[in-house]
Amino acid sequence: MKNKDLDFESSFQRLNEIVSVLESGSASLEQSLQLFEEGMKLIEFSRKQLADAEERVRTLIKTEDGFREEPGVK
């Protein structure tokens, strides 16, 4: 899966697939290592996505009409 095609949900789905394969014990040692490496990259990507989302939520400001986002935030 290419990074440009990746979003949080697809990353999470792929991580679940990797865990299933690794838990089944059906992969060779080399395949397991490759899957583990891919999984670690997906975890890092997901952590960044969650941190970015958390930052956006923290910048929301309560107003009379609801909430607004601080200027300059993604």
PDB file with one MODEL, atoms N, CA, C and O in Angstrom:
MODEL        1
ATOM      1  N   MET A   1       0.845  -1.173   0.000  1.00  0.00           N
ATOM      2  CA  MET A   1       0.000   0.000   0.000  1.00  0.00           C
ATOM      3  C   MET A   1       0.893   1.240   0.000  1.00  0.00           C
ATOM      4  O   MET A   1       1.833   1.340   0.789  1.00  0.00           O
ATOM      5  N   LYS A   2       0.594   2.161  -0.875  1.00  0.00           N
ATOM      6  CA  LYS A   2       1.392   3.378  -0.987  1.00  0.00           C
ATOM      7  C   LYS A   2       0.919   4.415   0.015  1.00  0.00           C
ATOM      8  O   LYS A   2      -0.270   4.490   0.329  1.00  0.00           O
ATOM      9  N   ASN A   3       1.858   5.223   0.522  1.00  0.00           N
ATOM     10  CA  ASN A   3       1.520   6.240   1.520  1.00  0.00           C
ATOM     11  C   ASN A   3       0.469   7.224   1.033  1.00  0.00           C
ATOM     12  O   ASN A   3      -0.383   7.648   1.814  1.00  0.00           O
ATOM     13  N   LYS A   4       0.511   7.599  -0.256  1.00  0.00           N
ATOM     14  CA  LYS A   4      -0.463   8.570  -0.754  1.00  0.00           C
ATOM     15  C   LYS A   4      -1.875   8.009  -0.747  1.00  0.00           C
ATOM     16  O   LYS A   4      -2.839   8.775  -0.729  1.00  0.00           O
ATOM     17  N   ASP A   5      -2.020   6.679  -0.761  1.00  0.00           N
ATOM     18  CA  ASP A   5      -3.327   6.033  -0.721  1.00  0.00           C
ATOM     19  C   ASP A   5      -3.770   5.723   0.708  1.00  0.00           C
ATOM     20  O   ASP A   5      -4.867   5.208   0.922  1.00  0.00           O
ATOM     21  N   LEU A   6      -2.926   6.032   1.674  1.00  0.00           N
ATOM     22  CA  LEU A   6      -3.149   5.613   3.041  1.00  0.00           C
ATOM     23  C   LEU A   6      -3.930   6.648   3.838  1.00  0.00           C
ATOM     24  O   LEU A   6      -3.645   7.844   3.775  1.00  0.00           O
ATOM     25  N   ASP A   7      -4.913   6.175   4.585  1.00  0.00           N
ATOM     26  CA  ASP A   7      -5.593   7.011   5.563  1.00  0.00           C
ATOM     27  C   ASP A   7      -5.654   6.204   6.855  1.00  0.00           C
ATOM     28  O   ASP A   7      -5.260   5.038   6.885  1.00  0.00           O
ATOM     29  N   PHE A   8      -6.141   6.820   7.907  1.00  0.00           N
ATOM     30  CA  PHE A   8      -6.137   6.158   9.212  1.00  0.00           C
ATOM     31  C   PHE A   8      -6.900   4.840   9.177  1.00  0.00           C
ATOM     32  O   PHE A   8      -6.419   3.830   9.690  1.00  0.00           O
ATOM     33  N   GLU A   9      -8.069   4.845   8.585  1.00  0.00           N
ATOM     34  CA  GLU A   9      -8.910   3.652   8.571  1.00  0.00           C
ATOM     35  C   GLU A   9      -8.270   2.499   7.806  1.00  0.00           C
ATOM     36  O   GLU A   9      -8.302   1.357   8.262  1.00  0.00           O
ATOM     37  N   SER A  10      -7.690   2.794   6.647  1.00  0.00           N
ATOM     38  CA  SER A  10      -7.051   1.725   5.876  1.00  0.00           C
ATOM     39  C   SER A  10      -5.783   1.239   6.566  1.00  0.00           C
ATOM     40  O   SER A  10      -5.438   0.060   6.480  1.00  0.00           O
ATOM     41  N   SER A  11      -5.094   2.140   7.248  1.00  0.00           N
ATOM     42  CA  SER A  11      -3.918   1.756   8.022  1.00  0.00           C
ATOM     43  C   SER A  11      -4.316   0.791   9.142  1.00  0.00           C
ATOM     44  O   SER A  11      -3.670  -0.235   9.350  1.00  0.00           O
ATOM     45  N   PHE A  12      -5.376   1.132   9.850  1.00  0.00           N
ATOM     46  CA  PHE A  12      -5.864   0.287  10.933  1.00  0.00           C
ATOM     47  C   PHE A  12      -6.298  -1.084  10.414  1.00  0.00           C
ATOM     48  O   PHE A  12      -6.020  -2.108  11.037  1.00  0.00           O
ATOM     49  N   GLN A  13      -6.977  -1.092   9.276  1.00  0.00           N
ATOM     50  CA  GLN A  13      -7.413  -2.358   8.675  1.00  0.00           C
ATOM     51  C   GLN A  13      -6.205  -3.225   8.305  1.00  0.00           C
ATOM     52  O   GLN A  13      -6.192  -4.428   8.569  1.00  0.00           O
ATOM     53  N   ARG A  14      -5.199  -2.607   7.697  1.00  0.00           N
ATOM     54  CA  ARG A  14      -4.000  -3.357   7.305  1.00  0.00           C
ATOM     55  C   ARG A  14      -3.270  -3.888   8.537  1.00  0.00           C
ATOM     56  O   ARG A  14      -2.763  -5.009   8.522  1.00  0.00           O
ATOM     57  N   LEU A  15      -3.212  -3.089   9.603  1.00  0.00           N
ATOM     58  CA  LEU A  15      -2.583  -3.567  10.839  1.00  0.00           C
ATOM     59  C   LEU A  15      -3.300  -4.806  11.369  1.00  0.00           C
ATOM     60  O   LEU A  15      -2.653  -5.752  11.816  1.00  0.00           O
ATOM     61  N   ASN A  16      -4.624  -4.806  11.322  1.00  0.00           N
ATOM     62  CA  ASN A  16      -5.386  -5.983  11.763  1.00  0.00           C
ATOM     63  C   ASN A  16      -5.060  -7.207  10.913  1.00  0.00           C
ATOM     64  O   ASN A  16      -4.943  -8.316  11.433  1.00  0.00           O
ATOM     65  N   GLU A  17      -4.914  -7.001   9.606  1.00  0.00           N
ATOM     66  CA  GLU A  17      -4.558  -8.111   8.718  1.00  0.00           C
ATOM     67  C   GLU A  17      -3.180  -8.663   9.087  1.00  0.00           C
ATOM     68  O   GLU A  17      -2.986  -9.877   9.154  1.00  0.00           O
ATOM     69  N   ILE A  18      -2.231  -7.764   9.325  1.00  0.00           N
ATOM     70  CA  ILE A  18      -0.869  -8.181   9.680  1.00  0.00           C
ATOM     71  C   ILE A  18      -0.871  -8.973  10.982  1.00  0.00           C
ATOM     72  O   ILE A  18      -0.224 -10.015  11.080  1.00  0.00           O
ATOM     73  N   VAL A  19      -1.600  -8.478  11.979  1.00  0.00           N
ATOM     74  CA  VAL A  19      -1.670  -9.173  13.265  1.00  0.00           C
ATOM     75  C   VAL A  19      -2.252 -10.571  13.078  1.00  0.00           C
ATOM     76  O   VAL A  19      -1.753 -11.531  13.667  1.00  0.00           O
ATOM     77  N   SER A  20      -3.286 -10.696  12.277  1.00  0.00           N
ATOM     78  CA  SER A  20      -3.903 -12.009  12.038  1.00  0.00           C
ATOM     79  C   SER A  20      -2.910 -12.990  11.426  1.00  0.00           C
ATOM     80  O   SER A  20      -2.819 -14.143  11.848  1.00  0.00           O
ATOM     81  N   VAL A  21      -2.172 -12.520  10.432  1.00  0.00           N
ATOM     82  CA  VAL A  21      -1.196 -13.400   9.777  1.00  0.00           C
ATOM     83  C   VAL A  21      -0.099 -13.791  10.758  1.00  0.00           C
ATOM     84  O   VAL A  21       0.280 -14.960  10.840  1.00  0.00           O
ATOM     85  N   LEU A  22       0.413 -12.809  11.506  1.00  0.00           N
ATOM     86  CA  LEU A  22       1.483 -13.119  12.451  1.00  0.00           C
ATOM     87  C   LEU A  22       1.005 -14.054  13.551  1.00  0.00           C
ATOM     88  O   LEU A  22       1.741 -14.954  13.956  1.00  0.00           O
ATOM     89  N   GLU A  23      -0.210 -13.858  14.039  1.00  0.00           N
ATOM     90  CA  GLU A  23      -0.742 -14.731  15.085  1.00  0.00           C
ATOM     91  C   GLU A  23      -1.015 -16.143  14.581  1.00  0.00           C
ATOM     92  O   GLU A  23      -0.943 -17.105  15.345  1.00  0.00           O
ATOM     93  N   SER A  24      -1.326 -16.261  13.303  1.00  0.00           N
ATOM     94  CA  SER A  24      -1.626 -17.594  12.759  1.00  0.00           C
ATOM     95  C   SER A  24      -0.367 -18.458  12.650  1.00  0.00           C
ATOM     96  O   SER A  24      -0.451 -19.686  12.644  1.00  0.00           O
ATOM     97  N   GLY A  25       0.790 -17.816  12.565  1.00  0.00           N
ATOM     98  CA  GLY A  25       2.031 -18.569  12.446  1.00  0.00           C
ATOM     99  C   GLY A  25       2.250 -19.145  11.061  1.00  0.00           C
ATOM    100  O   GLY A  25       3.127 -19.989  10.876  1.00  0.00           O
ATOM    101  N   SER A  26       1.471 -18.706  10.087  1.00  0.00           N
ATOM    102  CA  SER A  26       1.554 -19.279   8.741  1.00  0.00           C
ATOM    103  C   SER A  26       2.655 -18.644   7.885  1.00  0.00           C
ATOM    104  O   SER A  26       3.015 -19.186   6.840  1.00  0.00           O
ATOM    105  N   ALA A  27       3.180 -17.519   8.313  1.00  0.00           N
ATOM    106  CA  ALA A  27       4.205 -16.824   7.520  1.00  0.00           C
ATOM    107  C   ALA A  27       5.586 -17.366   7.854  1.00  0.00           C
ATOM    108  O   ALA A  27       5.857 -17.787   8.979  1.00  0.00           O
ATOM    109  N   SER A  28       6.447 -17.345   6.853  1.00  0.00           N
ATOM    110  CA  SER A  28       7.840 -17.732   7.088  1.00  0.00           C
ATOM    111  C   SER A  28       8.515 -16.679   7.953  1.00  0.00           C
ATOM    112  O   SER A  28       7.948 -15.613   8.196  1.00  0.00           O
ATOM    113  N   LEU A  29       9.704 -16.970   8.411  1.00  0.00           N
ATOM    114  CA  LEU A  29      10.439 -16.006   9.224  1.00  0.00           C
ATOM    115  C   LEU A  29      10.661 -14.719   8.450  1.00  0.00           C
ATOM    116  O   LEU A  29      10.456 -13.635   8.997  1.00  0.00           O
ATOM    117  N   GLU A  30      11.073 -14.808   7.202  1.00  0.00           N
ATOM    118  CA  GLU A  30      11.314 -13.610   6.388  1.00  0.00           C
ATOM    119  C   GLU A  30      10.030 -12.817   6.173  1.00  0.00           C
ATOM    120  O   GLU A  30      10.024 -11.591   6.281  1.00  0.00           O
ATOM    121  N   GLN A  31       8.950 -13.517   5.869  1.00  0.00           N
ATOM    122  CA  GLN A  31       7.665 -12.840   5.692  1.00  0.00           C
ATOM    123  C   GLN A  31       7.215 -12.170   6.990  1.00  0.00           C
ATOM    124  O   GLN A  31       6.685 -11.059   6.975  1.00  0.00           O
ATOM    125  N   SER A  32       7.432 -12.853   8.107  1.00  0.00           N
ATOM    126  CA  SER A  32       7.067 -12.288   9.406  1.00  0.00           C
ATOM    127  C   SER A  32       7.845 -11.015   9.684  1.00  0.00           C
ATOM    128  O   SER A  32       7.285 -10.035  10.177  1.00  0.00           O
ATOM    129  N   LEU A  33       9.125 -11.023   9.373  1.00  0.00           N
ATOM    130  CA  LEU A  33       9.940  -9.828   9.578  1.00  0.00           C
ATOM    131  C   LEU A  33       9.466  -8.678   8.698  1.00  0.00           C
ATOM    132  O   LEU A  33       9.406  -7.533   9.147  1.00  0.00           O
ATOM    133  N   GLN A  34       9.132  -8.976   7.457  1.00  0.00           N
ATOM    134  CA  GLN A  34       8.628  -7.938   6.556  1.00  0.00           C
ATOM    135  C   GLN A  34       7.290  -7.389   7.044  1.00  0.00           C
ATOM    136  O   GLN A  34       7.066  -6.179   7.010  1.00  0.00           O
ATOM    137  N   LEU A  35       6.408  -8.265   7.494  1.00  0.00           N
ATOM    138  CA  LEU A  35       5.117  -7.836   8.015  1.00  0.00           C
ATOM    139  C   LEU A  35       5.294  -7.001   9.283  1.00  0.00           C
ATOM    140  O   LEU A  35       4.609  -5.997   9.475  1.00  0.00           O
ATOM    141  N   PHE A  36       6.216  -7.425  10.144  1.00  0.00           N
ATOM    142  CA  PHE A  36       6.484  -6.668  11.364  1.00  0.00           C
ATOM    143  C   PHE A  36       6.980  -5.264  11.027  1.00  0.00           C
ATOM    144  O   PHE A  36       6.544  -4.283  11.629  1.00  0.00           O
ATOM    145  N   GLU A  37       7.889  -5.175  10.065  1.00  0.00           N
ATOM    146  CA  GLU A  37       8.409  -3.872   9.646  1.00  0.00           C
ATOM    147  C   GLU A  37       7.282  -3.002   9.072  1.00  0.00           C
ATOM    148  O   GLU A  37       7.177  -1.822   9.405  1.00  0.00           O
ATOM    149  N   GLU A  38       6.454  -3.577   8.224  1.00  0.00           N
ATOM    150  CA  GLU A  38       5.323  -2.830   7.667  1.00  0.00           C
ATOM    151  C   GLU A  38       4.390  -2.365   8.780  1.00  0.00           C
ATOM    152  O   GLU A  38       3.917  -1.228   8.771  1.00  0.00           O
ATOM    153  N   GLY A  39       4.130  -3.246   9.732  1.00  0.00           N
ATOM    154  CA  GLY A  39       3.267  -2.893  10.845  1.00  0.00           C
ATOM    155  C   GLY A  39       3.817  -1.741  11.671  1.00  0.00           C
ATOM    156  O   GLY A  39       3.063  -0.864  12.093  1.00  0.00           O
ATOM    157  N   MET A  40       5.109  -1.735  11.902  1.00  0.00           N
ATOM    158  CA  MET A  40       5.719  -0.642  12.670  1.00  0.00           C
ATOM    159  C   MET A  40       5.579   0.688  11.925  1.00  0.00           C
ATOM    160  O   MET A  40       5.340   1.725  12.544  1.00  0.00           O
ATOM    161  N   LYS A  41       5.725   0.660  10.614  1.00  0.00           N
ATOM    162  CA  LYS A  41       5.547   1.882   9.820  1.00  0.00           C
ATOM    163  C   LYS A  41       4.101   2.359   9.879  1.00  0.00           C
ATOM    164  O   LYS A  41       3.840   3.559   9.970  1.00  0.00           O
ATOM    165  N   LEU A  42       3.164   1.418   9.826  1.00  0.00           N
ATOM    166  CA  LEU A  42       1.749   1.772   9.907  1.00  0.00           C
ATOM    167  C   LEU A  42       1.397   2.345  11.281  1.00  0.00           C
ATOM    168  O   LEU A  42       0.596   3.275  11.383  1.00  0.00           O
ATOM    169  N   ILE A  43       1.988   1.796  12.319  1.00  0.00           N
ATOM    170  CA  ILE A  43       1.754   2.319  13.665  1.00  0.00           C
ATOM    171  C   ILE A  43       2.250   3.755  13.762  1.00  0.00           C
ATOM    172  O   ILE A  43       1.558   4.615  14.307  1.00  0.00           O
ATOM    173  N   GLU A  44       3.431   4.017  13.243  1.00  0.00           N
ATOM    174  CA  GLU A  44       3.974   5.380  13.279  1.00  0.00           C
ATOM    175  C   GLU A  44       3.068   6.337  12.498  1.00  0.00           C
ATOM    176  O   GLU A  44       2.780   7.442  12.959  1.00  0.00           O
ATOM    177  N   PHE A  45       2.627   5.913  11.328  1.00  0.00           N
ATOM    178  CA  PHE A  45       1.718   6.722  10.527  1.00  0.00           C
ATOM    179  C   PHE A  45       0.435   7.009  11.308  1.00  0.00           C
ATOM    180  O   PHE A  45      -0.030   8.148  11.343  1.00  0.00           O
ATOM    181  N   SER A  46      -0.132   5.981  11.931  1.00  0.00           N
ATOM    182  CA  SER A  46      -1.385   6.130  12.677  1.00  0.00           C
ATOM    183  C   SER A  46      -1.208   7.055  13.873  1.00  0.00           C
ATOM    184  O   SER A  46      -2.080   7.876  14.158  1.00  0.00           O
ATOM    185  N   ARG A  47      -0.087   6.929  14.572  1.00  0.00           N
ATOM    186  CA  ARG A  47       0.183   7.822  15.700  1.00  0.00           C
ATOM    187  C   ARG A  47       0.229   9.278  15.245  1.00  0.00           C
ATOM    188  O   ARG A  47      -0.292  10.162  15.924  1.00  0.00           O
ATOM    189  N   LYS A  48       0.846   9.521  14.107  1.00  0.00           N
ATOM    190  CA  LYS A  48       0.923  10.890  13.591  1.00  0.00           C
ATOM    191  C   LYS A  48      -0.469  11.396  13.240  1.00  0.00           C
ATOM    192  O   LYS A  48      -0.811  12.537  13.551  1.00  0.00           O
ATOM    193  N   GLN A  49      -1.269  10.563  12.599  1.00  0.00           N
ATOM    194  CA  GLN A  49      -2.637  10.953  12.251  1.00  0.00           C
ATOM    195  C   GLN A  49      -3.440  11.306  13.509  1.00  0.00           C
ATOM    196  O   GLN A  49      -4.163  12.303  13.528  1.00  0.00           O
ATOM    197  N   LEU A  50      -3.313  10.493  14.548  1.00  0.00           N
ATOM    198  CA  LEU A  50      -4.032  10.751  15.790  1.00  0.00           C
ATOM    199  C   LEU A  50      -3.527  12.022  16.481  1.00  0.00           C
ATOM    200  O   LEU A  50      -4.323  12.790  17.020  1.00  0.00           O
ATOM    201  N   ALA A  51      -2.217  12.245  16.467  1.00  0.00           N
ATOM    202  CA  ALA A  51      -1.653  13.453  17.071  1.00  0.00           C
ATOM    203  C   ALA A  51      -2.139  14.698  16.335  1.00  0.00           C
ATOM    204  O   ALA A  51      -2.473  15.703  16.962  1.00  0.00           O
ATOM    205  N   ASP A  52      -2.177  14.631  15.011  1.00  0.00           N
ATOM    206  CA  ASP A  52      -2.680  15.760  14.217  1.00  0.00           C
ATOM    207  C   ASP A  52      -4.149  16.033  14.526  1.00  0.00           C
ATOM    208  O   ASP A  52      -4.554  17.188  14.656  1.00  0.00           O
ATOM    209  N   ALA A  53      -4.945  14.978  14.642  1.00  0.00           N
ATOM    210  CA  ALA A  53      -6.364  15.144  14.950  1.00  0.00           C
ATOM    211  C   ALA A  53      -6.539  15.729  16.352  1.00  0.00           C
ATOM    212  O   ALA A  53      -7.378  16.605  16.560  1.00  0.00           O
ATOM    213  N   GLU A  54      -5.763  15.255  17.290  1.00  0.00           N
ATOM    214  CA  GLU A  54      -5.834  15.776  18.652  1.00  0.00           C
ATOM    215  C   GLU A  54      -5.479  17.265  18.682  1.00  0.00           C
ATOM    216  O   GLU A  54      -6.124  18.045  19.382  1.00  0.00           O
ATOM    217  N   GLU A  55      -4.472  17.649  17.937  1.00  0.00           N
ATOM    218  CA  GLU A  55      -4.067  19.056  17.882  1.00  0.00           C
ATOM    219  C   GLU A  55      -5.189  19.920  17.316  1.00  0.00           C
ATOM    220  O   GLU A  55      -5.437  21.017  17.815  1.00  0.00           O
ATOM    221  N   ARG A  56      -5.859  19.441  16.295  1.00  0.00           N
ATOM    222  CA  ARG A  56      -6.983  20.196  15.719  1.00  0.00           C
ATOM    223  C   ARG A  56      -8.104  20.357  16.736  1.00  0.00           C
ATOM    224  O   ARG A  56      -8.685  21.436  16.856  1.00  0.00           O
ATOM    225  N   VAL A  57      -8.408  19.300  17.462  1.00  0.00           N
ATOM    226  CA  VAL A  57      -9.473  19.360  18.458  1.00  0.00           C
ATOM    227  C   VAL A  57      -9.104  20.351  19.554  1.00  0.00           C
ATOM    228  O   VAL A  57      -9.964  21.100  20.017  1.00  0.00           O
ATOM    229  N   ARG A  58      -7.858  20.370  19.971  1.00  0.00           N
ATOM    230  CA  ARG A  58      -7.427  21.272  21.036  1.00  0.00           C
ATOM    231  C   ARG A  58      -7.504  22.741  20.615  1.00  0.00           C
ATOM    232  O   ARG A  58      -7.585  23.621  21.472  1.00  0.00           O
ATOM    233  N   THR A  59      -7.482  23.013  19.328  1.00  0.00           N
ATOM    234  CA  THR A  59      -7.494  24.400  18.878  1.00  0.00           C
ATOM    235  C   THR A  59      -8.894  24.944  18.638  1.00  0.00           C
ATOM    236  O   THR A  59      -9.055  26.114  18.289  1.00  0.00           O
ATOM    237  N   LEU A  60      -9.897  24.114  18.821  1.00  0.00           N
ATOM    238  CA  LEU A  60     -11.267  24.591  18.645  1.00  0.00           C
ATOM    239  C   LEU A  60     -11.635  25.516  19.803  1.00  0.00           C
ATOM    240  O   LEU A  60     -11.352  25.221  20.964  1.00  0.00           O
ATOM    241  N   ILE A  61     -12.265  26.628  19.472  1.00  0.00           N
ATOM    242  CA  ILE A  61     -12.622  27.638  20.447  1.00  0.00           C
ATOM    243  C   ILE A  61     -14.145  27.737  20.527  1.00  0.00           C
ATOM    244  O   ILE A  61     -14.823  27.801  19.502  1.00  0.00           O
ATOM    245  N   LYS A  62     -14.672  27.749  21.736  1.00  0.00           N
ATOM    246  CA  LYS A  62     -16.118  27.874  21.928  1.00  0.00           C
ATOM    247  C   LYS A  62     -16.529  29.318  21.659  1.00  0.00           C
ATOM    248  O   LYS A  62     -15.918  30.256  22.170  1.00  0.00           O
ATOM    249  N   THR A  63     -17.568  29.481  20.854  1.00  0.00           N
ATOM    250  CA  THR A  63     -18.134  30.797  20.573  1.00  0.00           C
ATOM    251  C   THR A  63     -19.631  30.733  20.841  1.00  0.00           C
ATOM    252  O   THR A  63     -20.163  29.667  21.154  1.00  0.00           O
ATOM    253  N   GLU A  64     -20.309  31.862  20.720  1.00  0.00           N
ATOM    254  CA  GLU A  64     -21.757  31.882  20.925  1.00  0.00           C
ATOM    255  C   GLU A  64     -22.481  30.999  19.917  1.00  0.00           C
ATOM    256  O   GLU A  64     -23.508  30.401  20.238  1.00  0.00           O
ATOM    257  N   ASP A  65     -21.952  30.914  18.705  1.00  0.00           N
ATOM    258  CA  ASP A  65     -22.595  30.146  17.638  1.00  0.00           C
ATOM    259  C   ASP A  65     -22.128  28.690  17.581  1.00  0.00           C
ATOM    260  O   ASP A  65     -22.579  27.937  16.718  1.00  0.00           O
ATOM    261  N   GLY A  66     -21.258  28.294  18.458  1.00  0.00           N
ATOM    262  CA  GLY A  66     -20.724  26.934  18.422  1.00  0.00           C
ATOM    263  C   GLY A  66     -19.230  26.961  18.630  1.00  0.00           C
ATOM    264  O   GLY A  66     -18.738  27.549  19.593  1.00  0.00           O
ATOM    265  N   PHE A  67     -18.505  26.322  17.723  1.00  0.00           N
ATOM    266  CA  PHE A  67     -17.057  26.260  17.816  1.00  0.00           C
ATOM    267  C   PHE A  67     -16.439  26.828  16.548  1.00  0.00           C
ATOM    268  O   PHE A  67     -17.029  26.769  15.469  1.00  0.00           O
ATOM    269  N   ARG A  68     -15.253  27.372  16.698  1.00  0.00           N
ATOM    270  CA  ARG A  68     -14.485  27.792  15.521  1.00  0.00           C
ATOM    271  C   ARG A  68     -13.058  27.323  15.716  1.00  0.00           C
ATOM    272  O   ARG A  68     -12.598  27.131  16.841  1.00  0.00           O
ATOM    273  N   GLU A  69     -12.386  27.148  14.633  1.00  0.00           N
ATOM    274  CA  GLU A  69     -11.009  26.692  14.678  1.00  0.00           C
ATOM    275  C   GLU A  69     -10.084  27.877  14.659  1.00  0.00           C
ATOM    276  O   GLU A  69     -10.337  28.858  13.961  1.00  0.00           O
ATOM    277  N   GLU A  70      -9.012  27.796  15.422  1.00  0.00           N
ATOM    278  CA  GLU A  70      -8.015  28.874  15.441  1.00  0.00           C
ATOM    279  C   GLU A  70      -7.409  29.042  14.055  1.00  0.00           C
ATOM    280  O   GLU A  70      -7.211  28.050  13.354  1.00  0.00           O
ATOM    281  N   PRO A  71      -7.111  30.263  13.643  1.00  0.00           N
ATOM    282  CA  PRO A  71      -6.458  30.498  12.357  1.00  0.00           C
ATOM    283  C   PRO A  71      -5.098  29.815  12.300  1.00  0.00           C
ATOM    284  O   PRO A  71      -4.383  29.721  13.297  1.00  0.00           O
ATOM    285  N   GLY A  72      -4.768  29.347  11.123  1.00  0.00           N
ATOM    286  CA  GLY A  72      -3.453  28.747  10.907  1.00  0.00           C
ATOM    287  C   GLY A  72      -3.380  27.264  11.223  1.00  0.00           C
ATOM    288  O   GLY A  72      -2.320  26.654  11.076  1.00  0.00           O
ATOM    289  N   VAL A  73      -4.467  26.683  11.647  1.00  0.00           N
ATOM    290  CA  VAL A  73      -4.494  25.263  11.953  1.00  0.00           C
ATOM    291  C   VAL A  73      -4.961  24.525  10.724  1.00  0.00           C
ATOM    292  O   VAL A  73      -5.864  24.981  10.023  1.00  0.00           O
ATOM    293  N   LYS A  74      -4.358  23.399  10.460  1.00  0.00           N
ATOM    294  CA  LYS A  74      -4.684  22.592   9.280  1.00  0.00           C
ATOM    295  C   LYS A  74      -6.152  22.298   9.189  1.00  0.00           C
ATOM    296  O   LYS A  74      -6.591  21.629   8.254  1.00  0.00           O
TER     297      LYS A  74
ENDMDL
END
